[in-house]
Amino acid sequence: MIKIYAPASIGNVGVGFDILGAAIQPINGSFLGDLITIKSSKEFELINKGIFADRLPENTKENIVWKCWSKFCQITKKNIAVSIILEKNMPIGSGLGSSACSVVATLVALNEFCNNPLNKKDLLLLMGQIEGEISGSVHYDNVAPSYLGGLQLILEDKKIISQKIPSFKNWFWIIAWPGIKVSTAQARQILPNTYSKEICIKNSRYLSGFIHASYSQQPILAARLMQDFIAEPYRIKLLPNFLKTKKIIKSIGAISFGISGSGPTVFAVANNITIAKEISYWLKNNYLQNKTGFVHICVLDLHGARKIG
């Protein structure tokens, strides 16, 4: 029996639309991600468990886990008879890489179960391909950090798909999911097909500056450059009171604030635990829309997908 955990992730990280992603873990030690348990069986079997299992499709063949298993069987040219338990701890359409968690955990578990027929690069390519089929376009900003850990810059080079970027040890990442769903496909459709030259230059300047600040360990500069000119101006209409929330969280002491992936989850960055707790408290009392919503104070998960037990 093999059990794999894949952590949640913040896509885009503000300044890096589709090319930056950060794996996160709550400081209280809880699992913010999906778990896959796999063992031998006479035939394929899928069991759904976890907090958000009731949100999954009733038809097994519409489940992401089945799609991963089917694709893996095609590539390896094997009919892999396994029983898989999906512990769905991530809300669907949250902006925290929910589908990526399931994809990464399932493919890592299958690969491990079959004695690793796919290398890391091929496995990551497959993760991106399946994620693309779900969201409408291939992008690695959730699967790469969930699989490899840390802050990942997506290169999609022929030899290197993703590269880990240095991070800041004293940063706390506060994430808040309000308890409502935003479709990734819908959040992508709302974006314009073209951008002005000025916006492209500005985005390139801020992104390259952020990477430079990360490597040269300038946390204040890095935080100041974490601004989203590509998606945030258009997606704020999908999020409850975003601009008001952003202003208040910044006044509490956040050094950065933005939309996690497609939303509706938002994230804030604080450079000390006291401010992080104050931000967390405000978000719990003002940003959540229902009892299923949650707030977590996190740090970067530097390990990515891994065996449990």
WOVENLIN-V113666 format. One record per run of one state. SS is the DSSP state (2 for helix, 1 for strand, 0 for the rest). FROM is the first residue (numbers start at 0). TO is the last residue. If there is no record, write none. Layout:
ss:SS from:FROM to:TO
ss:SS from:FROM to:TO
This chain:
ss:0 from:0 to:0
ss:1 from:1 to:6
ss:0 from:7 to:7
ss:1 from:8 to:10
ss:0 from:11 to:18
ss:1 from:19 to:25
ss:0 from:26 to:31
ss:1 from:32 to:39
ss:0 from:40 to:43
ss:1 from:44 to:48
ss:0 from:49 to:51
ss:2 from:52 to:54
ss:0 from:55 to:58
ss:2 from:59 to:61
ss:0 from:62 to:62
ss:2 from:63 to:75
ss:0 from:76 to:80
ss:1 from:81 to:86
ss:0 from:87 to:96
ss:2 from:97 to:112
ss:0 from:113 to:118
ss:2 from:119 to:134
ss:0 from:135 to:141
ss:2 from:142 to:147
ss:0 from:148 to:149
ss:1 from:150 to:153
ss:0 from:154 to:160
ss:1 from:161 to:164
ss:0 from:165 to:170
ss:1 from:171 to:176
ss:0 from:177 to:182
ss:2 from:183 to:188
ss:0 from:189 to:195
ss:2 from:196 to:214
ss:0 from:215 to:217
ss:2 from:218 to:223
ss:0 from:224 to:230
ss:2 from:231 to:237
ss:0 from:238 to:240
ss:2 from:241 to:251
ss:0 from:252 to:254
ss:1 from:255 to:258
ss:0 from:259 to:264
ss:1 from:265 to:269
ss:0 from:270 to:271
ss:2 from:272 to:285
ss:0 from:286 to:292
ss:1 from:293 to:299
ss:0 from:300 to:304
ss:1 from:305 to:306
ss:0 from:307 to:308
